Amino acid sequence: GVLMNALNIEGSIDSLEVGQTYRSNTRDYNYDAPAGLYFSMVGCSGPEDNQWEYDRGAEEVEISVAEGPEEGTIELFYTANFEDGSATRGSFIMAN
C-alpha cells in the first residue's frame, strides 16, 4: 500500500519562528498561528498510487519549527489528527 500527506500552508512562511509550535483546528476554526498564516492537511492511503481508499482532511494539525541542518533552512515537524482517530506524523526541511 501507499500513503500521501499533503500539507497546505497559506500565507507568509517568514512568520514561522524557530522553537515555536503552531496549531490549526478545522473542527472549530481555532488557529494558533501568526495572523495571515493558515495550514491544513489531507491524508490519503490505498493499495497503490492514485487509488485512494482513504482521502480526508485532518481536523487538527500541529507544526513545530526547528533549525534546519544547513544555514538558511528550517525543519517542520507535523502531526495531523483525523476525525476517525487516525493520525500521521512527519517532517521536512525547507529554505527559510
C-alpha positions as a printed NumPy array, in Angstrom:
array([[  0.   ,   0.   ,   0.   ],
       [  0.889,   3.666,  -0.277],
       [  0.092,   6.826,   1.621],
       [  0.307,  10.52 ,   0.927],
       [  0.22 ,  13.568,   3.168],
       [ -0.475,  16.929,   1.56 ],
       [  0.325,  19.857,   3.853],
       [ -1.075,  23.183,   2.65 ],
       [  0.488,  26.356,   4.049],
       [ -1.15 ,  29.643,   3.094],
       [  0.411,  32.975,   3.976],
       [  3.948,  34.103,   4.633],
       [  6.216,  31.377,   6.   ],
       [  8.565,  34.187,   7.058],
       [  6.407,  34.498,  10.188],
       [  7.328,  30.971,  11.361],
       [  9.677,  31.171,  14.347],
       [ 12.204,  28.509,  15.34 ],
       [ 11.238,  26.92 ,  18.653],
       [  7.522,  27.644,  18.243],
       [  4.624,  25.22 ,  17.835],
       [  1.516,  26.213,  15.903],
       [ -1.891,  24.534,  15.89 ],
       [ -4.799,  24.554,  13.48 ],
       [ -8.167,  23.034,  14.368],
       [-10.592,  22.953,  11.451],
       [-13.373,  21.475,  13.57 ],
       [-13.945,  24.767,  15.423],
       [-11.784,  27.043,  13.233],
       [ -9.339,  27.73 ,  16.053],
       [ -5.937,  28.737,  14.695],
       [ -2.88 ,  29.254,  16.888],
       [ -0.619,  30.759,  14.229],
       [  0.584,  34.229,  13.225],
       [ -2.042,  36.412,  11.558],
       [ -2.429,  35.59 ,   7.886],
       [ -0.907,  32.106,   8.244],
       [ -3.183,  29.119,   7.796],
       [ -2.352,  25.444,   7.356],
       [ -4.279,  22.246,   6.722],
       [ -3.552,  18.674,   5.704],
       [ -5.125,  15.936,   3.618],
       [ -4.188,  12.316,   4.29 ],
       [ -4.639,   9.569,   1.706],
       [ -3.923,   5.839,   1.623],
       [ -4.734,   2.981,  -0.699],
       [ -3.428,  -0.146,  -2.408],
       [ -1.408,   1.841,  -4.959],
       [ -0.712,   5.389,  -6.119],
       [ -3.853,   7.316,  -7.157],
       [ -6.18 ,   4.565,  -5.87 ],
       [ -7.058,   6.199,  -2.559],
       [ -9.427,   4.318,  -0.273],
       [ -8.851,   6.884,   2.483],
       [ -8.867,  10.553,   1.464],
       [ -9.726,  13.01 ,   4.242],
       [ -8.808,  16.376,   5.639],
       [ -7.286,  16.462,   9.119],
       [ -9.264,  18.027,  11.946],
       [ -6.166,  19.125,  13.837],
       [ -2.678,  19.928,  12.598],
       [  0.285,  20.807,  14.819],
       [  3.548,  22.137,  13.374],
       [  6.771,  22.616,  15.347],
       [  9.599,  24.645,  13.84 ],
       [ 13.286,  23.769,  14.388],
       [ 16.611,  24.905,  12.95 ],
       [ 17.419,  23.073,   9.746],
       [ 20.624,  21.092,   9.181],
       [ 22.08 ,  23.781,   6.898],
       [ 22.237,  27.546,   7.199],
       [ 19.134,  29.201,   5.807],
       [ 16.878,  26.181,   6.37 ],
       [ 14.225,  25.209,   8.892],
       [ 12.726,  21.809,   9.67 ],
       [  8.99 ,  21.483,  10.186],
       [  7.667,  18.584,  12.263],
       [  3.951,  17.935,  11.855],
       [  1.261,  15.816,  13.47 ],
       [ -2.205,  15.597,  11.954],
       [ -5.215,  14.051,  13.697],
       [ -8.279,  12.875,  11.794],
       [-11.923,  12.537,  12.833],
       [-11.792,   8.721,  12.831],
       [ -8.964,   8.697,  15.402],
       [ -6.134,   8.06 ,  12.951],
       [ -3.032,  10.256,  12.893],
       [  0.039,  10.868,  10.791],
       [  3.408,  12.425,  11.621],
       [  6.336,  13.569,   9.575],
       [  8.889,  16.257,   8.917],
       [ 10.56 ,  18.08 ,   6.071],
       [ 13.299,  20.637,   5.547],
       [ 12.749,  23.847,   3.639],
       [ 14.577,  27.066,   2.823],
       [ 13.893,  29.878,   5.223]])
